[in-house]
Amino acid sequence: VALVLAIPAAALAAGKTHEMKGKVVSVDAKANTMTFTDEKGESHTAPLMDKAIKEAAGVKAGEEVTITCQDTDKGDHQGITKIKKG
């Protein structure tokens, strides 16, 4: 039971997450980054992390996606941890 409780505590220490909807502009597989436009039309480039590295291989420019972003405890963006089409 202690091991199960330690996992969420470690996840909380790593910061928070939030979701954003947007459209893929491009994916740079070598640099592990994705450029996308948010719902306001603003362009963002962010590093791909965790599962998002593999998930990015399945998305194309122009596709609508919902991305999960990892933030620091201060609310600064660290990168994209998940990409969901649609």
Solvent accessible surface area in square Angstrom, and as a share of the most:
residue,aa,sasa,rsa
1,V,147,0.85
2,A,82,0.64
3,L,135,0.67
4,V,100,0.57
5,L,120,0.60
6,A,54,0.42
7,I,113,0.57
8,P,70,0.44
9,A,60,0.46
10,A,65,0.50
11,A,62,0.48
12,L,136,0.68
13,A,77,0.60
14,A,56,0.44
15,G,6,0.06
16,K,138,0.59
17,T,78,0.45
18,H,62,0.27
19,E,113,0.51
20,M,42,0.19
21,K,119,0.51
22,G,6,0.06
23,K,87,0.37
24,V,3,0.02
25,V,69,0.40
26,S,55,0.35
27,V,51,0.29
28,D,67,0.34
29,A,83,0.64
30,K,200,0.85
31,A,60,0.46
32,N,54,0.28
33,T,32,0.19
34,M,1,0.00
35,T,28,0.16
36,F,5,0.02
37,T,36,0.21
38,D,20,0.10
39,E,140,0.63
40,K,171,0.73
41,G,53,0.51
42,E,92,0.41
43,S,77,0.49
44,H,65,0.29
45,T,90,0.52
46,A,16,0.12
47,P,66,0.41
48,L,11,0.05
49,M,58,0.26
50,D,102,0.53
51,K,128,0.54
52,A,0,0.00
53,I,76,0.39
54,K,173,0.73
55,E,53,0.24
56,A,3,0.03
57,A,94,0.73
58,G,41,0.39
59,V,14,0.08
60,K,152,0.65
61,A,74,0.58
62,G,44,0.42
63,E,53,0.24
64,E,95,0.43
65,V,2,0.01
66,T,13,0.07
67,I,2,0.01
68,T,23,0.13
69,C,5,0.03
70,Q,23,0.10
71,D,14,0.07
72,T,39,0.23
73,D,98,0.51
74,K,183,0.78
75,G,47,0.45
76,D,85,0.44
77,H,116,0.52
78,Q,78,0.35
79,G,2,0.02
80,I,0,0.00
81,T,18,0.11
82,K,85,0.36
83,I,12,0.06
84,K,112,0.48
85,K,115,0.49
86,G,77,0.74
